[in-house]
Amino acid sequence: EEVRGQVSFNQLLPVGIANRFKEDLYSEEYGGKNRLFLYETNLIAKTGEKIPVQLTATVLFEENEESGAVSVIRDLREIRRLEEQFADQTRLLQQHKMISLGRLAASVVHEINNPLAGILNYIRLMIKIVSRGSTLTPENLQKFQRYLDLVRTETGRCSRIVSNLLAFSRQSKLEFTEVNINELLEKSIMLSQHKMDLQNIQVKAELNERVPLVWGDFNQIQQCVINLIFNAIDAMSDGGTLSMKSALNARKGVVEIEIGDTGSGITKEDLPHIFDPFYSTKTEGSGLGLGLSTVYGIIDRHKGTITVDSVVGKGTVFTISLPVHSVRA
């Protein structure tokens, strides 16, 4: 009653938009001449609020004379809100990944320093032999072969570590593909091995070779695993054992990842809240409390679950369950 026969469509458009809307409607750029297809603009509510909309419209004719237009309009406010929320989550995810990356990078710098020092020593030995001007005797050739094999091995090790770190650091769009969980766990152990060595933490891995592929984003699942490894390391300040298992739960149709530690454990009071955003059991200044809520969000997005079992003074076990990837027709 307020609009029909009382308000022209131009009055619903912001100042300066009406002319452009007409030009676009009569052009052929947005779905053909005298048509608009999935065209986005703003309309004005009677409160003056700008409402983002998507509309499809066509000009009506009577006896070759333009008589009006018909339009279907879709309110985009909820979609825009969801887009903004998703963008905030993406930024938060990347922020948390960068925190993890900083901790990894500090460890990796030390880890690649040793093999690089070894490579340098072997090269110096070969230069020393050559600079003497002595002929390459069979004995020297044998030494060179051994040194070059070691250089190749250590260079390959450095390359794998740096490649894994770069892959983890890369900000990429969410990309679901087939994921080999054992490969993911092995790469996560490689990235954090040196940090665990420094803190006298032993790694006990039991990876079931028959574990099937899951469907997910490799980078984000690895972010979850790295985060849980960091939490385990933090819980074992005096050293201990980090256990990592992969298994198939055929009854539930899921692949299970277990990450356990022999650390301080989590109290019964804290346990119900550990996945809440900004809730942290660590001392002030040790973290934002975003880690486990980030992990929970990623696993939920993969249609999986994460559970925790902990005993104070004995340790904690996190179990991630991810659906087995079914081959699609």
Secondary structure, DSSP 8 states (H G I E B T S, - for coil): --STTT--GGGGS-TTHHHHHHHHHHSSTTSSTTEEEEEEEEEE-TTS-EEEEEEEEEEEEETTEEEEEEEEEEE-HHHHHHHHHHHHHHHHHHHHHHHHHHHHHHHHHHHHHHHHHHHHHHHHHHHHHHHTT----HHHHHHHHHHHHHHHHHHHHHHHHHHHHHHHH-------EEE-HHHHHHHHHHHHHHHHHHTTEEEEEEE-TT---EEE-HHHHHHHHHHHHHHHHHH-TT-EEEEEEEEEETTTTEEEEEEEE-S----TTTGGGTTSTT--SS-TTS--S-HHHHHHHHHHHTT-EEEEEEETTTEEEEEEEEEB-----
